[in-house]
C-alpha cells in the first residue's frame, strides 16, 4: 500500500512511462542490437545469437548493459550509438494530459531518471512539452529539479543499485539535509520513504527502488490484469491516474 501523505519527491522513468510507445524506439533498439552483435561476433544475428542475448538480458535486465557485456563496449558507447539514431527518428509530440498532470503535482519535487544519455533525455522531455511548465530557475527543465541520464550521470544503468543509492543520497543532500546538521545513515534511510519511484518496468525501475527504501508505482499496469509483485506499492492503469492518488 502506498502512503501518499509521506511523499514529497517523485522520480520518473521516461521511456514507456511518460510516453507509452514510439515505434522508432523499438526499431532502433532492434537495429542497433543486430548491428553491434553481428560486428562483434562476426556472424549473422540469427536464432542462436538471439538466444544468447535473451539469456544475458534476463540477468542484466537493461538492453544497453546486456549489449555492453556481449560486445565489450562501454555502456556510454552503446548509448551514443542508439541515441544518435533515435535523435533523428523519434515521433513524439506534446502531451497536454501529461502537462496537466505535472501542473497538478507542482507541490511535489520531481526528478527524472532514464537509462540513457542526458541530452536525449532532455530532448524527449521537450518533445513531450514538459519544458513549458515553469517552476523556478533552480529547476533544470520544466517541473524537474534534476534530469538524470543514468549512463552519463551515474555510469551505470537501472536496475543497478548504485543508481538508486546515488539518487537517494542526492535527494537527502539537496532536499532534506541542512549543512549544519549531522549526516546520519538512519536519516538517509528515513527520507527514502518520502520518495516515490514511478516506472513501467517493475524489475528495472521498482525492485531496486524498493530495496533502497522508496515507495513504488507501476505505470501503465491495470491492477485487474497484472500480477503485482510485493515490491510494487500501487498499479496505475495509465500514468495520468497518478493524480488520483494525491487528489482522490
Ligand atoms: Mg521505461
Boltz pocket constraint, residues with backbone or C-beta under 6 A from the ligand:
constraints:
  - pocket:
      binder: B
      contacts: [[A, 13], [A, 14], [A, 15], [A, 16], [A, 17], [A, 199], [A, 200], [A, 201]]
      max_distance: 6.0
